[in-house]
Amino acid sequence: MEDRFTTRLLDTETWPDFAALVEASNGVWGGCWCMGFHPEGVGRPGQTAEVNRAAKQAHAQAGTLHQILVYEGTDCVG
């Protein structure tokens, strides 16, 4: 029996899938872009959803993420 779900590391290759997933939910909780566990954190003055998105993408490009995406077939679902 084939597994229904697979996982992949969030990196530059999977960034478009992650971005689409987050954008579908208004940046997750209004624009945090899952930055709460990074040194930059969230909620600092001037830290907008766009700033968080750019910071998260920079982490993906630098290889400093330890996040896993969940796929159902080719669709990123979590």
SEROKOL-119059 format. One record per atom (N, C-alpha, C): residue in one letter; atom name; y, z, x. Coordinates in Angstrom, 3 decimals. Layout:
N
(atom "a" "CA" (Y Z X))
...
***
This chain:
78
(atom "m" "N" (-1.178 0.000 0.838))
(atom "m" "CA" (0.000 0.000 0.000))
(atom "m" "C" (1.249 0.000 0.888))
(atom "e" "N" (2.165 -0.873 0.602))
(atom "e" "CA" (3.396 -0.980 1.375))
(atom "e" "C" (4.394 0.092 0.944))
(atom "d" "N" (5.103 0.657 1.929))
(atom "d" "CA" (6.123 1.644 1.617))
(atom "d" "C" (7.263 0.998 0.849))
(atom "r" "N" (7.774 1.738 -0.125))
(atom "r" "CA" (8.883 1.240 -0.939))
(atom "r" "C" (10.204 1.327 -0.182))
(atom "f" "N" (10.333 2.371 0.640))
(atom "f" "CA" (11.572 2.595 1.365))
(atom "f" "C" (11.339 2.506 2.867))
(atom "t" "N" (12.370 2.037 3.573))
(atom "t" "CA" (12.369 2.032 5.026))
(atom "t" "C" (13.686 2.649 5.489))
(atom "t" "N" (13.753 2.983 6.757))
(atom "t" "CA" (14.974 3.554 7.307))
(atom "t" "C" (15.406 2.785 8.545))
(atom "r" "N" (16.715 2.815 8.768))
(atom "r" "CA" (17.294 2.188 9.963))
(atom "r" "C" (18.463 3.033 10.431))
(atom "l" "N" (18.691 3.040 11.730))
(atom "l" "CA" (19.799 3.759 12.318))
(atom "l" "C" (21.114 3.080 11.931))
(atom "l" "N" (22.134 3.880 11.649))
(atom "l" "CA" (23.469 3.334 11.435))
(atom "l" "C" (24.038 2.951 12.796))
(atom "d" "N" (24.277 1.655 12.969))
(atom "d" "CA" (24.832 1.137 14.211))
(atom "d" "C" (25.647 -0.106 13.881))
(atom "t" "N" (26.030 -0.860 14.867))
(atom "t" "CA" (26.855 -2.040 14.584))
(atom "t" "C" (26.128 -3.068 13.725))
(atom "e" "N" (24.829 -3.154 13.871))
(atom "e" "CA" (24.060 -4.129 13.083))
(atom "e" "C" (23.993 -3.734 11.612))
(atom "t" "N" (23.864 -2.450 11.343))
(atom "t" "CA" (23.732 -1.999 9.956))
(atom "t" "C" (25.068 -1.553 9.361))
(atom "w" "N" (26.152 -1.593 10.152))
(atom "w" "CA" (27.465 -1.181 9.669))
(atom "w" "C" (27.857 -1.872 8.356))
(atom "p" "N" (27.706 -3.200 8.207))
(atom "p" "CA" (28.103 -3.834 6.943))
(atom "p" "C" (27.376 -3.237 5.728))
(atom "d" "N" (26.115 -2.882 5.892))
(atom "d" "CA" (25.360 -2.276 4.787))
(atom "d" "C" (25.928 -0.896 4.450))
(atom "f" "N" (26.211 -0.096 5.482))
(atom "f" "CA" (26.790 1.225 5.279))
(atom "f" "C" (28.158 1.108 4.623))
(atom "a" "N" (28.995 0.205 5.126))
(atom "a" "CA" (30.339 0.036 4.575))
(atom "a" "C" (30.284 -0.359 3.102))
(atom "a" "N" (29.393 -1.263 2.739))
(atom "a" "CA" (29.261 -1.666 1.337))
(atom "a" "C" (28.827 -0.500 0.467))
(atom "l" "N" (27.909 0.308 0.974))
(atom "l" "CA" (27.425 1.473 0.224))
(atom "l" "C" (28.558 2.477 0.006))
(atom "v" "N" (29.317 2.753 1.048))
(atom "v" "CA" (30.412 3.727 0.955))
(atom "v" "C" (31.541 3.190 0.076))
(atom "e" "N" (31.888 1.935 0.236))
(atom "e" "CA" (32.961 1.345 -0.566))
(atom "e" "C" (32.610 1.337 -2.049))
(atom "a" "N" (31.330 1.231 -2.371))
(atom "a" "CA" (30.901 1.240 -3.770))
(atom "a" "C" (31.145 2.590 -4.429))
(atom "s" "N" (31.325 3.644 -3.618))
(atom "s" "CA" (31.576 4.971 -4.180))
(atom "s" "C" (32.950 5.502 -3.757))
(atom "n" "N" (33.914 4.580 -3.631))
(atom "n" "CA" (35.297 4.946 -3.312))
(atom "n" "C" (35.405 5.699 -1.990))
(atom "g" "N" (34.661 5.279 -1.001))
(atom "g" "CA" (34.746 5.920 0.309))
(atom "g" "C" (33.991 7.222 0.395))
(atom "v" "N" (33.153 7.527 -0.552))
(atom "v" "CA" (32.408 8.781 -0.686))
(atom "v" "C" (33.406 9.927 -0.833))
(atom "w" "N" (33.362 10.601 -1.911))
(atom "w" "CA" (34.255 11.726 -2.206))
(atom "w" "C" (35.720 11.390 -1.948))
(atom "g" "N" (36.125 10.192 -2.340))
(atom "g" "CA" (37.533 9.834 -2.254))
(atom "g" "C" (38.030 9.415 -0.889))
(atom "g" "N" (37.158 9.075 0.020))
(atom "g" "CA" (37.603 8.493 1.278))
(atom "g" "C" (37.211 9.217 2.541))
(atom "c" "N" (36.245 10.106 2.485))
(atom "c" "CA" (35.882 10.839 3.709))
(atom "c" "C" (35.069 9.977 4.676))
(atom "w" "N" (34.376 8.981 4.180))
(atom "w" "CA" (33.558 8.091 5.005))
(atom "w" "C" (32.562 8.857 5.863))
(atom "c" "N" (32.062 9.983 5.372))
(atom "c" "CA" (31.046 10.779 6.066))
(atom "c" "C" (31.510 11.213 7.456))
(atom "m" "N" (32.748 11.665 7.543))
(atom "m" "CA" (33.321 12.083 8.822))
(atom "m" "C" (33.298 13.597 9.019))
(atom "g" "N" (32.810 14.362 8.062))
(atom "g" "CA" (32.873 15.812 8.125))
(atom "g" "C" (32.162 16.443 9.308))
(atom "f" "N" (31.150 15.791 9.859))
(atom "f" "CA" (30.401 16.362 10.973))
(atom "f" "C" (30.789 15.755 12.317))
(atom "h" "N" (31.870 15.003 12.351))
(atom "h" "CA" (32.383 14.445 13.592))
(atom "h" "C" (33.529 15.318 14.093))
(atom "p" "N" (33.813 15.280 15.390))
(atom "p" "CA" (34.896 16.111 15.930))
(atom "p" "C" (36.233 15.892 15.226))
(atom "e" "N" (36.488 14.676 14.763))
(atom "e" "CA" (37.743 14.382 14.072))
(atom "e" "C" (37.813 15.067 12.714))
(atom "g" "N" (36.639 15.302 12.132))
(atom "g" "CA" (36.571 15.949 10.824))
(atom "g" "C" (37.296 15.174 9.743))
(atom "v" "N" (37.658 15.871 8.685))
(atom "v" "CA" (38.412 15.285 7.583))
(atom "v" "C" (39.498 16.271 7.166))
(atom "g" "N" (40.464 15.773 6.435))
(atom "g" "CA" (41.480 16.645 5.852))
(atom "g" "C" (42.666 16.957 6.735))
(atom "r" "N" (42.756 16.333 7.879))
(atom "r" "CA" (43.930 16.563 8.732))
(atom "r" "C" (45.104 15.750 8.196))
(atom "p" "N" (46.328 16.175 8.441))
(atom "p" "CA" (47.496 15.409 7.984))
(atom "p" "C" (47.442 13.967 8.491))
(atom "g" "N" (47.721 13.042 7.604))
(atom "g" "CA" (47.729 11.625 7.959))
(atom "g" "C" (46.367 10.979 8.029))
(atom "q" "N" (45.339 11.724 7.752))
(atom "q" "CA" (43.989 11.180 7.820))
(atom "q" "C" (43.620 10.590 6.467))
(atom "t" "N" (43.774 9.297 6.354))
(atom "t" "CA" (43.514 8.569 5.121))
(atom "t" "C" (42.089 8.016 5.127))
(atom "a" "N" (41.706 7.450 4.016))
(atom "a" "CA" (40.396 6.795 3.935))
(atom "a" "C" (40.298 5.677 4.978))
(atom "e" "N" (41.388 4.957 5.187))
(atom "e" "CA" (41.390 3.865 6.161))
(atom "e" "C" (41.200 4.406 7.581))
(atom "v" "N" (41.848 5.538 7.888))
(atom "v" "CA" (41.688 6.155 9.208))
(atom "v" "C" (40.241 6.613 9.391))
(atom "n" "N" (39.679 7.230 8.355))
(atom "n" "CA" (38.284 7.683 8.432))
(atom "n" "C" (37.332 6.508 8.619))
(atom "r" "N" (37.569 5.418 7.891))
(atom "r" "CA" (36.706 4.239 8.005))
(atom "r" "C" (36.751 3.700 9.428))
(atom "a" "N" (37.940 3.567 9.982))
(atom "a" "CA" (38.088 3.046 11.345))
(atom "a" "C" (37.412 3.971 12.361))
(atom "a" "N" (37.546 5.273 12.166))
(atom "a" "CA" (36.915 6.230 13.082))
(atom "a" "C" (35.395 6.135 12.998))
(atom "k" "N" (34.874 5.998 11.784))
(atom "k" "CA" (33.425 5.893 11.614))
(atom "k" "C" (32.906 4.612 12.256))
(atom "q" "N" (33.646 3.512 12.067))
(atom "q" "CA" (33.230 2.248 12.657))
(atom "q" "C" (33.287 2.326 14.179))
(atom "a" "N" (34.278 3.011 14.718))
(atom "a" "CA" (34.365 3.185 16.169))
(atom "a" "C" (33.154 3.957 16.689))
(atom "h" "N" (32.708 4.956 15.939))
(atom "h" "CA" (31.500 5.692 16.330))
(atom "h" "C" (30.283 4.759 16.311))
(atom "a" "N" (30.198 3.892 15.311))
(atom "a" "CA" (29.077 2.944 15.249))
(atom "a" "C" (29.094 2.024 16.466))
(atom "q" "N" (30.269 1.549 16.831))
(atom "q" "CA" (30.388 0.649 17.981))
(atom "q" "C" (30.085 1.368 19.294))
(atom "a" "N" (30.431 2.656 19.361))
(atom "a" "CA" (30.198 3.424 20.589))
(atom "a" "C" (28.778 3.972 20.689))
(atom "g" "N" (28.025 3.880 19.598))
(atom "g" "CA" (26.662 4.404 19.602))
(atom "g" "C" (26.605 5.922 19.538))
(atom "t" "N" (27.613 6.543 18.940))
(atom "t" "CA" (27.674 8.005 18.874))
(atom "t" "C" (27.327 8.541 17.494))
(atom "l" "N" (26.585 7.771 16.728))
(atom "l" "CA" (26.156 8.207 15.396))
(atom "l" "C" (24.690 8.599 15.419))
(atom "h" "N" (24.351 9.541 14.590))
(atom "h" "CA" (22.954 9.950 14.422))
(atom "h" "C" (22.654 9.978 12.930))
(atom "q" "N" (22.954 8.860 12.281))
(atom "q" "CA" (22.736 8.755 10.843))
(atom "q" "C" (21.709 7.677 10.562))
(atom "i" "N" (20.963 7.907 9.509))
(atom "i" "CA" (19.920 6.981 9.099))
(atom "i" "C" (20.270 6.426 7.731))
(atom "l" "N" (20.104 5.136 7.566))
(atom "l" "CA" (20.290 4.489 6.276))
(atom "l" "C" (18.915 4.273 5.650))
(atom "v" "N" (18.869 4.351 4.336))
(atom "v" "CA" (17.627 4.144 3.598))
(atom "v" "C" (17.724 2.804 2.873))
(atom "y" "N" (16.680 2.021 2.999))
(atom "y" "CA" (16.626 0.696 2.375))
(atom "y" "C" (15.464 0.632 1.397))
(atom "e" "N" (15.733 -0.034 0.306))
(atom "e" "CA" (14.681 -0.428 -0.625))
(atom "e" "C" (14.619 -1.942 -0.543))
(atom "g" "N" (13.619 -2.437 0.143))
(atom "g" "CA" (13.598 -3.853 0.465))
(atom "g" "C" (14.740 -4.137 1.433))
(atom "t" "N" (15.599 -5.098 1.076))
(atom "t" "CA" (16.747 -5.408 1.930))
(atom "t" "C" (18.020 -4.701 1.466))
(atom "d" "N" (17.947 -3.943 0.378))
(atom "d" "CA" (19.111 -3.257 -0.164))
(atom "d" "C" (19.280 -1.867 0.426))
(atom "c" "N" (20.464 -1.590 0.946))
(atom "c" "CA" (20.781 -0.255 1.454))
(atom "c" "C" (21.095 0.626 0.250))
(atom "v" "N" (20.309 1.682 0.082))
(atom "v" "CA" (20.443 2.535 -1.107))
(atom "v" "C" (20.847 3.982 -0.780))
(atom "g" "N" (20.934 4.298 0.493))
(atom "g" "CA" (21.310 5.670 0.833))
(atom "g" "C" (21.499 5.877 2.306))
***
